């Protein structure tokens, strides 16, 4: 496991804020020499601390105005005796266009998914006509996001 110091954390904070920043921009913002910034980023990439660079989308401008968290309870054995594997079910859910993320969790629910859809009608259609018809999905509980912070 790579031990991170204060300079590493400063570099990571800058990248979290904007992954498009150049090493020169990060160096100026953190008062760390550019070569040091470059070497630290490369070291953290090689160690697997930094695994990917991504973008943040404005989902409303993409026509997906509703975000919801759906808690799913899994039935692990169907009436016909077929066993449901939680990881396989999670991967099947992740393949749906509406699903942004899937997490296997501990607690009253087994899986939590984040979905983004154009409106409440689309959310209803997704839950009733698609999600609840997937083998292994027992019950669902939906929470619509009112406001996202950050």
Protein Blocks (a to p, Z undefined) as FASTA:
>chain_A
ZZddfklmmmmmmmmmommbcfklmmmmnopafklmmmmmmmmmmnomanbdcddddfkl
nopabccdddddddfbdfkopacdfklmmmmmmmpmklmbdcddedjbfbdcddddfblk
lmmmmmmmmmmmpghiabdcddddfbdgZZ
